[in-house]
């Protein structure tokens, strides 16, 4: 049994989200939640909310036991980049790039 949850277009750099995703990939849901609750990076709170959504999907749609769930994979892809302009001296402008990312979590039952 596999359950998925998606988050598209979040205002977070894919590189920063990938660092958090690498830490929780392959862990049980309880271990991942413990890590995400006590980590202070912005990406951890975003991934924590997405993980809670995936757990709720597994519980309500698949009637899965929460204690047996583990993270099969977390995929972080680059989303659309927001392009903004910042005024500079002598009438010039600098481009500001604001990255976004798409995150997908797949949960599965533990193999024993």
ROVEXLUM-484539 format. One record per residue (C-alpha): residue in one letter; x, y, z. Coordinates in Angstrom, 1 decimal. Layout:
// residues N
@rest:a, px:X, py:Y, pz:Z $
...
// end
This chain:
// residues 112
@rest:x, px:0.0, py:0.0, pz:0.0 $
@rest:x, px:1.4, py:3.4, pz:-1.0 $
@rest:x, px:0.0, py:6.8, pz:-0.2 $
@rest:x, px:1.1, py:10.1, pz:-1.8 $
@rest:x, px:0.9, py:13.8, pz:-0.9 $
@rest:x, px:2.0, py:16.7, pz:-3.1 $
@rest:x, px:2.9, py:20.3, pz:-2.4 $
@rest:x, px:3.4, py:22.5, pz:-5.4 $
@rest:x, px:4.8, py:25.9, pz:-5.7 $
@rest:x, px:6.0, py:26.5, pz:-2.1 $
@rest:x, px:8.2, py:29.5, pz:-1.6 $
@rest:x, px:11.3, py:27.6, pz:-0.6 $
@rest:x, px:14.5, py:26.9, pz:-2.5 $
@rest:x, px:14.7, py:23.3, pz:-3.8 $
@rest:x, px:18.3, py:23.0, pz:-2.5 $
@rest:x, px:17.2, py:23.9, pz:1.1 $
@rest:x, px:14.2, py:21.6, pz:0.9 $
@rest:x, px:16.4, py:18.8, pz:-0.4 $
@rest:x, px:18.7, py:19.0, pz:2.6 $
@rest:x, px:15.8, py:18.3, pz:4.9 $
@rest:x, px:14.4, py:15.6, pz:2.6 $
@rest:x, px:17.7, py:13.7, pz:2.6 $
@rest:x, px:17.5, py:13.6, pz:6.5 $
@rest:x, px:14.1, py:12.0, pz:6.7 $
@rest:x, px:14.2, py:9.8, pz:3.6 $
@rest:x, px:13.8, py:6.1, pz:4.5 $
@rest:x, px:12.9, py:6.7, pz:8.2 $
@rest:x, px:9.7, py:5.7, pz:9.9 $
@rest:x, px:7.0, py:8.3, pz:10.3 $
@rest:x, px:7.5, py:8.7, pz:14.0 $
@rest:x, px:11.3, py:9.3, pz:13.6 $
@rest:x, px:10.7, py:11.7, pz:10.8 $
@rest:x, px:8.2, py:13.7, pz:12.8 $
@rest:x, px:10.5, py:13.9, pz:15.8 $
@rest:x, px:13.3, py:15.2, pz:13.5 $
@rest:x, px:11.0, py:17.8, pz:11.8 $
@rest:x, px:9.5, py:19.1, pz:15.0 $
@rest:x, px:12.8, py:19.9, pz:16.6 $
@rest:x, px:14.6, py:21.2, pz:13.5 $
@rest:x, px:14.5, py:25.0, pz:13.2 $
@rest:x, px:14.9, py:25.4, pz:9.4 $
@rest:x, px:12.0, py:26.7, pz:7.3 $
@rest:x, px:11.9, py:23.6, pz:5.2 $
@rest:x, px:11.3, py:21.4, pz:8.1 $
@rest:x, px:8.0, py:23.0, pz:9.0 $
@rest:x, px:6.8, py:22.8, pz:5.4 $
@rest:x, px:7.8, py:19.2, pz:5.0 $
@rest:x, px:6.2, py:18.4, pz:8.5 $
@rest:x, px:2.9, py:19.8, pz:7.3 $
@rest:x, px:3.1, py:17.7, pz:4.1 $
@rest:x, px:4.0, py:14.6, pz:6.1 $
@rest:x, px:1.0, py:15.1, pz:8.3 $
@rest:x, px:-1.2, py:15.4, pz:5.2 $
@rest:x, px:0.2, py:12.1, pz:3.9 $
@rest:x, px:-0.4, py:10.4, pz:7.2 $
@rest:x, px:-4.0, py:11.6, pz:7.2 $
@rest:x, px:-4.4, py:10.4, pz:3.6 $
@rest:x, px:-3.1, py:6.9, pz:4.6 $
@rest:x, px:-5.3, py:6.8, pz:7.7 $
@rest:x, px:-8.5, py:7.9, pz:6.0 $
@rest:x, px:-8.3, py:6.6, pz:2.5 $
@rest:x, px:-6.3, py:3.4, pz:2.9 $
@rest:x, px:-7.2, py:2.5, pz:6.6 $
@rest:x, px:-3.5, py:2.1, pz:7.3 $
@rest:x, px:-2.0, py:1.7, pz:10.7 $
@rest:x, px:0.0, py:4.8, pz:11.5 $
@rest:x, px:2.6, py:2.9, pz:13.6 $
@rest:x, px:3.7, py:0.8, pz:10.6 $
@rest:x, px:4.1, py:3.6, pz:8.1 $
@rest:x, px:7.5, py:4.6, pz:6.8 $
@rest:x, px:8.7, py:7.1, pz:4.2 $
@rest:x, px:9.4, py:5.3, pz:0.9 $
@rest:x, px:10.6, py:8.4, pz:-1.0 $
@rest:x, px:10.6, py:12.2, pz:-0.9 $
@rest:x, px:11.0, py:13.9, pz:-4.2 $
@rest:x, px:11.9, py:17.6, pz:-4.4 $
@rest:x, px:11.8, py:19.3, pz:-7.8 $
@rest:x, px:12.4, py:22.9, pz:-8.9 $
@rest:x, px:9.2, py:24.9, pz:-9.5 $
@rest:x, px:8.6, py:28.2, pz:-11.2 $
@rest:x, px:11.1, py:31.0, pz:-10.4 $
@rest:x, px:9.6, py:34.4, pz:-9.6 $
@rest:x, px:11.5, py:37.2, pz:-11.2 $
@rest:x, px:11.5, py:40.6, pz:-9.5 $
@rest:x, px:13.4, py:43.8, pz:-10.1 $
@rest:x, px:15.3, py:45.9, pz:-7.5 $
@rest:x, px:16.2, py:49.5, pz:-8.3 $
@rest:x, px:19.9, py:50.3, pz:-8.2 $
@rest:x, px:22.1, py:53.4, pz:-8.7 $
@rest:x, px:22.0, py:55.6, pz:-11.9 $
@rest:x, px:18.7, py:54.2, pz:-13.1 $
@rest:x, px:19.8, py:50.6, pz:-13.3 $
@rest:x, px:18.0, py:47.5, pz:-12.0 $
@rest:x, px:19.1, py:44.2, pz:-10.6 $
@rest:x, px:17.1, py:41.0, pz:-11.1 $
@rest:x, px:16.0, py:39.2, pz:-8.0 $
@rest:x, px:15.2, py:35.5, pz:-8.4 $
@rest:x, px:12.7, py:33.9, pz:-5.9 $
@rest:x, px:12.8, py:30.1, pz:-6.3 $
@rest:x, px:9.9, py:27.7, pz:-5.6 $
@rest:x, px:9.8, py:24.0, pz:-5.4 $
@rest:x, px:7.4, py:21.0, pz:-5.7 $
@rest:x, px:7.6, py:18.3, pz:-3.0 $
@rest:x, px:6.1, py:14.8, pz:-3.1 $
@rest:x, px:6.0, py:12.3, pz:-0.3 $
@rest:x, px:5.3, py:8.6, pz:-0.7 $
@rest:x, px:4.4, py:6.5, pz:2.4 $
@rest:x, px:4.3, py:2.7, pz:2.5 $
@rest:x, px:3.9, py:0.0, pz:5.1 $
@rest:x, px:7.0, py:-1.3, pz:6.8 $
@rest:x, px:8.4, py:-4.6, pz:5.6 $
@rest:x, px:9.0, py:-7.1, pz:8.4 $
// end
